[in-house]
Amino acid sequence: MTAPPGLVVRTPGSSANLGAGFDVFGMAVDLYADLGLGEAPHDAHPIDDHHPARIAFHRLGGSGPVWMRTNIPMARGLGFSGAVRVGAAALAVAQSGRSIAECDADIIGVAGELEGHGDNAAASLHGGVVAWVQGRAIPFRVGPVLGGAAVVAWVPDVTTSTDASRLVLADVVDRADAVHNIGRATQFALAFAHDDPTLLVDATSDLLHQASRLPRVPGAVEAMEAGAAAGAWCSWLSGSGPTVALFAPVDVADAVAAALPRGGHTKLLSIDPLGARVL
């Protein structure tokens, strides 16, 4: 059965890397891209054939006009391109009468290929917190303590190109740095496995990408330090930046946001547990 015009898929944005989990860890957050079939509503706009979402839509056999509305900022490290590609691929699947769940591999295959890495796309598709390992999304256990925590996003008034940001990264890494990241990434995963926020302290310390990227974002290091002093458990450069994400108890989220530097704005977010879904 083919879906009629009016079908809408909602997909969350994401924060990737999560410190030491470079190109592996992703977290879905409650910013959303809605992709729909037919004429665009008054609060949305049609997408053309060159849009990254349209390309993903066509790759899985979608046809006809598509519109989009979103509150995910572009080029800010909050998973805009991954979300719209996943959403459009899922829309093509739903248009053909299939379910998102049964076409999981097709959706993530197209979105991950177009993204060049699958961490953001996996988080947007599955929701929650995931590890992207050799083309497979492995979900974290997200318990009530960490699942109910706040993600405070400090969004500077600049944009970042992921491709340009990758050019500053070293082709070869020191063995000690690699071991450091293995340990911290394991610590981060165990914090979720045990639903224990005390394990998050220092769990996002990274030596593979943040050291090269953070100096390119004025105020980012200051945001991390101020957030920790205000009560955040940990923080990381979201994706390739420029956004800094801070993970904190809900009762200190406002204090963390208030402590962050000027030169940007803050968003109080939470983990989206659902991922891509038909509305």
N, C-alpha and C positions, 0 to 999 in steps of 0.2 A: 504494500500500500504506500502510495506517495503522499507525503505531507502537504497540506494546503498552504497557500500564502498566509502569513500571520504567525508562523512558527518562530519562536525566539529561543535562543540558547544564551544562558548567562554563565560567564567564566570569570573566576577571581584572578586578580593580579598576584604577584609573588615577590618574594625576596629570595635571592639565591646566594650560594656559597656559605652563608652563615658563619663566616670566619674561616676556619680551617678546612671546611668541606668544599674546597675549590672545584667547581664544575660538577659537583656531586650532590650537595644538599640543597633543597629548596623548601620554602614555606609559603603556602597560600595565605593571602591576606584579604581582608574584606573591602577591597576596591574591585570594581566590576566592569567588564565589557559585555554589553548585550549585542548580539548579532541576530538580525531577523530577516525573514523573507518578505518581499513585496515592497509596497510604497513606504517610505520612511515616515515615522510619526513626527510630530512637530518638534520634539526634543532630541531628534536623531538626524543623521545625514547619510545619504547614499554613499557607497564606496565604489570607486572605479576599478578598472581592470588592472591597474598598477599597484593597488594597495596590497600590503602583505597578507591581509585577511582574504582578499579575493583570490589570490594565487593558491592559498591553502584550500579554499572552497572548491576551486576548479579541479585541484589535484585529486579530490575524492568524489568527483563526479557531480558536484553541485551546479545548478543552472538557475538563471533568472536573477532579478534585482535583489541586492542585499544592502541592508542599512546597518549602521552601528551607532551606539551611544555608549559613552564610557566616562568614568571619573578617574581612570588610571592615567597619571601624567606620563607623557612621552619622554623618552631619553633621560629618565631620572633614576633608573635602577629598580623599578617596581614592576617589571615584567609586562609592560604594555605589549610588546611585539609577540611574546609567547602566549599571552592571554588571547589576543585577537586571532592568532593563527590556530590555536586549539579551538576557540569558539567557532571559527568559520569551518574548520574541518568537521567538528561535531555537528554543525548545522547541516552540512552536506550529507552526513550520515543520517541525521534525523529526517531530512527531506526525502530520502529514499525509503523511509519506513523502518530503518534499523535502529537499534538502541545504541546509545553512547557506550554502555558497558560492553556490549558484544563486539564493538569495533575499536576497543581500547588500543590495540596494537597498531591499527591503521592510522588512527588519529595521532598518536604519539610519534609514529614513524614519520609522517609528513611534517608535523610541527617541529619535531626535533631536527630533522634534516634541514628544514628552512632556517631554523634558528642557528644551527651549527653546533648546538649543545642542548642537552635535554633536561637540565635541572629545572629551569623556569617552566617549561612546557609540562613536565611531569607534575609539578606542584599545582599548576592551573587545572590540569585535567583531573587529578585525583583528590585535590584538597589536602588539608592537614600539612604534615611535614614528611618529606620523602627523601630517599637517596636514589640517585640515578646511577645505576651500575651496569655497564656493558649493554646499554639499550633497554634496560629493565627498570621500572619504577618500583622501589621497595618502600612501603609505607612504614613510618615510625609509629609506635604506640604513643598516643597523645592522651595523657591522663587528665583528670579534672583540674589539678593545680596548674600545670603548664598550659593546658588547653584553654584555661580561663584567664591567662595572663594578657597583658597589654603589649602591643608592638607600637612603640613610639617612633615615628619616622620623622627625621629632620631632613627637609628637602631644600637644598640650597637653590639660589636663584640662577643656576647655570645648568646646562645639559651636558651629557656625556655620551660619546659614541663608544659602544662596546668594542667595535673593530679597532678603533684608534686606541682605546684603553689597553687592548691586548698587545699592541705593539711595544709597550713599555715593559712587558714582562720578560724575564730572562728565559732563554731557551734551555739552560742547564741550571739545576738547583743543587745546592749543597746537601750532602747526605744528612747532616745534622738538622738542617731545616726541614727536610722531608720527614725525618723521625719526629721532630717537634709537631708537625701537622698531623701525622698519624695519631699521636697521643692525644692531641687536643680534639680532633674529630671524633675519636673513640669516646672521650670524656663527654662531648656534647651529646652523642647518641645515647650514652648510658644515663645521662640526666633525664632524657625523655623516657627511657626504658623503666627507670625507677620513679619517674614523676617527682624528681628531687631537684629543686632550683639551686640548692647549695652547690651542686656539681657543675652548674653553669659558670661559676666564677672562674675566669681565665680560660674557659672552654672555647672561646672564639678567637683566642690569640693565634695569629697567622703569620707565617714567614714566606709564603709563596707568591702572594699577589698584593696584599694590602700595603706592604711597605713601599711598593712602587707606585701604587695608585693614590694612597692617602695624601701625599704632598701636592697632588694636582687638584685637590679639593680644599680651598681655604676654609678653615673652621672645622674640618672634619675631626681632627684629633682632639680639638677643644670640646667638640660635642660629645665624643666618647668619654672624655675625662669628666666633664660636667655631669653627664648622665649617670656615671658610676657613683659620683659623690652624692647625687640626689636619690640614689637607691636602686638604680637599674642593676639587674644581675649581670648582664653582659651586653655587648654591642658589636656591630660589624658594619663594614661597608656593603651596602645592599647591591648585589650584583657587581657591576663594574663602577657603581656610583652614578651620580654624586651623593645620593641619599645615604644617610647613616641610619640604621635601624637599631633600636635599643629595646631589649626585652626586660619587662619589669612587672612587679605585682600591680594589680589594678589600683590599689589604694595609694600608690606613689606615682602613678602615671602622670597626673597633672603637675606634680612637683618636678618630675624629670623633664617634661615638656617646657616648663617655665625656666629651667636652668640652661636650656640650649642657646647657642649663640644667635645673634641677629645675623641678617644676611640670608635668611631662609625662612620657611614656615614649617610648622609641625602638623602631623596628622596622628590622631590617636586611633590605632587600628587593633584588630584582633585576628587570630588564626581563623581562616575560613575552613570548616571541616568537610564541605560537600564537594568542592571542585565543580567541573562543568556539569550543567544540568539544563534540561528543557523546562522553560517556564510554562 
